Amino acid sequence: MRPDGWVARTGRASRAPGGYGPRVPDAALAAQLLVLAEAPGRDTTRLDPPCTPEQAAAIAEAAVADTLDAVRATPVARRVVALDGEPGDLDLSGCAVLPQTGGDTGTRLAAAFADAMDGAALPTLLIGTGTPQVTPALLAACLDRLVTTSRQTAVLGAAPDGRWWALGLHAALEAGVLPDVPTARTDTAERTRRALEDAGLTVLDLPELTDVGSFPDALAAAAACDPGTRTARVVAAVADAVPGDGAPGQPRGTVTAPSARSLA
């Protein structure tokens, strides 16, 4: 089942922007979306090999652009991008832009929540830019799942590699557990869940999504994207140019096991 078929059943709902696609819940209008993003070209080594640096950069840029398109099309009270690096030609229209703090991943995640929620005490869903298959309907439903539950509830979207791609919280203080959770591990999502539960929160699941962390993962994420998206087009073009389907020396049609790095 495609992730955009998952829609919360609570509250009123309206059509996605433009009147097409699944109905999206209005509760998302009482929340904000927070995107942790790296400027294009900042981190493309995860796709190399088999991609050249130029191919890896093209995939990363497409993923960022498609993610921001979905965020802009999501009915939500506020959109924030916590950006690492200079924006360059990145289209950040419709979003408040905040610089990322320094430190390790957990520290940056906690700081992004704190900065985004300072002066805007809205339930907040944080995502990265490595899941370009997200849709406005999916994001609105994830926000709805957060907003229509108790303030003592968090929502967490795991990735197949054991890490996570989305985290929703009601208060910035709750993100204070993140610097103590080891990241880039196969048990990061489970450790994050336990840390939130130990802090007194109930953690609800969001749909599982594959993060673009390796070329096999890029193929899987692109397959879940609409064919007209940048990610689908760029990944298809790169797949035609690299040997095999993600590992040098393998015949086309062979896909290696994923080794993605998700948001955390």
C-alpha positions as CSV (number, residue, x, y, z in Angstrom):
1,M,0.0,0.0,0.0
2,R,1.4,3.4,-0.9
3,P,2.1,5.7,2.1
4,D,-0.2,8.4,0.7
5,G,-3.1,5.9,1.2
6,W,-2.7,6.2,5.0
7,V,-5.0,8.9,6.3
8,A,-6.1,9.5,9.8
9,R,-9.9,9.0,10.4
10,T,-10.4,11.6,13.1
11,G,-11.7,15.1,12.7
12,R,-13.0,16.9,9.6
13,A,-11.2,16.5,6.3
14,S,-10.8,18.4,3.0
15,R,-9.4,17.7,-0.4
16,A,-5.7,18.1,-1.0
17,P,-4.6,21.4,-2.7
18,G,-6.1,21.6,-6.2
19,G,-9.0,19.3,-5.3
20,Y,-7.2,16.1,-6.3
21,G,-6.0,13.1,-4.3
22,P,-6.9,11.7,-0.9
23,R,-8.8,13.8,1.5
24,V,-6.6,15.4,4.2
25,P,-7.5,16.2,7.8
26,D,-8.0,19.8,8.8
27,A,-6.4,19.3,12.2
28,A,-3.0,19.7,10.6
29,L,-3.8,23.4,10.3
30,A,-3.1,23.7,14.1
31,A,0.5,22.4,13.8
32,Q,3.8,23.2,12.1
33,L,6.1,21.2,9.8
34,L,9.8,21.4,10.5
35,V,12.3,20.3,7.9
36,L,15.9,19.5,8.8
37,A,17.8,20.2,5.5
38,E,21.3,20.4,4.2
39,A,22.1,22.8,1.4
40,P,22.5,20.9,-1.9
41,G,26.0,19.5,-2.2
42,R,26.7,19.4,1.5
43,D,26.5,15.6,2.0
44,T,26.3,13.3,-1.0
45,T,29.0,10.7,-0.1
46,R,26.4,8.1,1.0
47,L,25.5,7.6,-2.7
48,D,29.1,7.3,-3.9
49,P,29.8,4.6,-5.1
50,P,28.2,3.7,-7.4
51,C,27.2,7.2,-8.2
52,T,29.7,9.9,-9.3
53,P,29.8,13.0,-7.1
54,E,27.7,14.8,-9.7
55,Q,25.1,12.1,-9.9
56,A,24.9,11.9,-6.1
57,A,24.5,15.7,-5.9
58,A,21.7,15.6,-8.5
59,I,19.8,12.9,-6.5
60,A,20.2,14.9,-3.3
61,E,19.1,18.1,-4.9
62,A,16.0,16.4,-6.4
63,A,15.1,14.9,-3.0
64,V,15.4,18.2,-1.3
65,A,13.3,20.0,-3.9
66,D,10.5,17.3,-4.0
67,T,10.4,17.3,-0.2
68,L,9.9,21.1,0.0
69,D,7.3,20.9,-2.7
70,A,5.3,18.5,-0.6
71,V,5.8,20.6,2.5
72,R,4.6,23.7,0.7
73,A,1.5,21.9,-0.5
74,T,0.5,20.6,2.9
75,P,-2.2,22.5,4.8
76,V,-0.4,23.5,8.0
77,A,-0.2,26.6,10.2
78,R,3.6,27.2,9.7
79,R,6.5,25.7,7.8
80,V,10.0,25.9,9.1
81,V,13.3,24.9,7.5
82,A,16.3,24.4,9.7
83,L,19.1,24.8,7.1
84,D,22.7,23.7,7.3
85,G,24.7,25.8,4.8
86,E,23.8,28.6,2.4
87,P,20.5,28.2,0.5
88,G,21.9,29.1,-2.9
89,D,19.2,28.4,-5.5
90,L,17.1,26.3,-3.1
91,D,13.4,27.4,-3.2
92,L,12.5,28.1,0.4
93,S,9.4,30.2,-0.4
94,G,6.6,29.8,2.1
95,C,9.0,28.7,4.8
96,A,10.6,30.4,7.8
97,V,14.3,29.6,7.6
98,L,16.5,29.1,10.6
99,P,20.2,28.1,10.7
100,Q,21.0,24.7,12.2
101,T,23.1,24.7,15.3
102,G,26.4,22.9,15.5
103,G,27.0,19.6,17.3
104,D,26.1,15.9,16.7
105,T,22.8,14.8,15.1
106,G,20.9,14.5,18.3
107,T,22.0,18.0,19.5
108,R,21.0,19.5,16.1
109,L,17.6,17.8,16.2
110,A,16.8,19.0,19.7
111,A,18.0,22.5,18.9
112,A,15.8,22.6,15.7
113,F,12.7,21.7,17.7
114,A,13.6,24.4,20.3
115,D,14.3,27.1,17.7
116,A,11.2,26.3,15.6
117,M,8.9,26.2,18.7
118,D,10.2,29.3,20.3
119,G,7.4,31.8,20.1
120,A,5.2,29.3,18.2
121,A,4.0,26.7,20.6
122,L,2.5,24.5,18.0
123,P,2.6,20.7,17.8
124,T,5.6,20.1,15.4
125,L,6.4,17.3,13.0
126,L,10.1,17.1,12.1
127,I,11.2,15.4,8.9
128,G,14.4,15.3,6.8
129,T,14.8,15.6,3.0
130,G,15.7,12.0,2.4
131,T,12.2,10.8,1.9
132,P,11.0,12.6,-1.3
133,Q,8.1,10.1,-1.6
134,V,6.2,12.0,1.0
135,T,3.0,13.6,-0.2
136,P,0.8,16.5,1.2
137,A,-1.8,13.9,2.2
138,L,0.6,11.8,4.1
139,L,2.2,14.7,5.9
140,A,-1.2,16.1,6.8
141,A,-2.3,12.7,8.2
142,C,0.8,12.4,10.2
143,L,0.2,15.9,11.6
144,D,-3.4,15.0,12.3
145,R,-2.3,11.9,14.3
146,L,-0.1,14.2,16.4
147,V,-2.6,17.0,16.9
148,T,-5.7,14.9,17.8
149,T,-3.9,13.0,20.6
150,S,-3.0,13.9,24.1
151,R,-0.2,16.4,24.7
152,Q,1.7,13.5,26.4
153,T,1.9,11.7,23.0
154,A,4.6,11.7,20.4
155,V,4.5,10.2,16.9
156,L,7.5,8.4,15.3
157,G,8.0,7.2,11.7
158,A,10.6,4.5,11.5
159,A,12.7,3.5,8.5
160,P,13.4,-0.1,7.3
161,D,17.1,0.2,8.5
162,G,16.0,0.7,12.1
163,R,16.4,4.5,12.1
164,W,13.6,7.1,11.7
165,W,12.4,9.7,9.2
166,A,9.8,11.7,11.2
167,L,9.2,12.7,14.8
168,G,6.3,14.7,16.1
169,L,6.2,16.4,19.5
170,H,3.9,18.8,21.4
171,A,6.7,20.7,23.3
172,A,10.3,21.5,22.6
173,L,11.3,20.2,26.1
174,E,10.4,16.7,25.0
175,A,13.2,16.8,22.4
176,G,15.7,17.1,25.2
177,V,16.1,13.3,25.2
178,L,17.5,13.3,21.6
179,P,21.1,14.3,22.3
180,D,21.4,11.1,24.5
181,V,20.2,8.7,21.8
182,P,22.9,7.2,19.5
183,T,22.1,8.0,15.9
184,A,23.0,6.3,12.6
185,R,22.4,2.8,14.2
186,T,20.1,0.0,13.3
187,D,18.3,0.5,16.7
188,T,18.1,4.3,16.7
189,A,14.3,4.3,16.2
190,E,13.8,1.8,19.1
191,R,16.2,3.7,21.4
192,T,14.4,7.0,20.5
193,R,11.0,5.4,21.4
194,R,12.3,4.1,24.7
195,A,13.8,7.5,25.6
196,L,10.5,9.2,24.9
197,E,8.6,6.6,26.8
198,D,11.0,7.0,29.8
199,A,10.2,10.7,29.7
200,G,6.5,9.9,30.2
201,L,5.3,10.0,26.6
202,T,3.1,7.6,24.7
203,V,4.7,7.0,21.3
204,L,2.4,6.3,18.3
205,D,3.6,4.9,15.0
206,L,3.6,6.6,11.6
207,P,4.1,4.8,8.3
208,E,7.5,3.4,7.6
209,L,9.4,5.1,4.7
210,T,12.7,4.3,3.1
211,D,15.3,7.1,3.3
212,V,17.6,8.0,0.4
213,G,20.8,6.9,2.1
214,S,22.3,4.6,-0.5
215,F,21.7,4.0,-4.2
216,P,19.5,0.9,-3.6
217,D,17.4,3.0,-1.2
218,A,17.2,5.8,-3.8
219,L,15.8,3.3,-6.2
220,A,13.2,2.2,-3.7
221,A,12.2,5.8,-2.7
222,A,12.0,6.8,-6.4
223,A,9.7,3.9,-7.1
224,A,7.3,5.2,-4.5
225,C,7.4,8.8,-5.9
226,D,5.0,10.0,-8.6
227,P,6.7,9.5,-12.0
228,G,6.8,13.2,-12.7
229,T,8.8,14.2,-9.6
230,R,12.4,15.3,-9.9
231,T,13.6,12.3,-7.8
232,A,11.9,9.8,-10.0
233,R,13.3,11.3,-13.2
234,V,16.9,11.9,-11.8
235,V,17.2,8.4,-10.2
236,A,15.9,6.8,-13.4
237,A,18.5,8.7,-15.4
238,V,21.3,7.7,-13.0
239,A,20.2,4.1,-13.0
240,D,20.6,4.0,-16.7
241,A,24.2,5.3,-16.4
242,V,25.6,3.3,-13.4
243,P,26.7,-0.4,-13.6
244,G,24.0,-2.7,-12.4
245,D,21.3,-1.3,-10.1
246,G,23.4,0.0,-7.3
247,A,26.6,-2.0,-7.0
248,P,29.6,-2.0,-9.3
249,G,30.1,-5.2,-11.2
250,Q,26.5,-6.5,-10.7
251,P,24.2,-7.2,-13.7
252,R,21.3,-4.9,-14.1
253,G,18.3,-6.0,-12.1
254,T,20.3,-6.9,-9.0
255,V,19.8,-4.7,-6.0
256,T,22.1,-4.8,-3.0
257,A,20.8,-4.7,0.6
258,P,19.9,-1.2,1.8
259,S,22.4,0.6,4.1
260,A,20.6,4.0,4.3
261,R,21.2,6.7,6.8
262,S,17.9,8.1,7.8
263,L,17.2,11.4,9.5
264,A,18.6,10.1,12.8
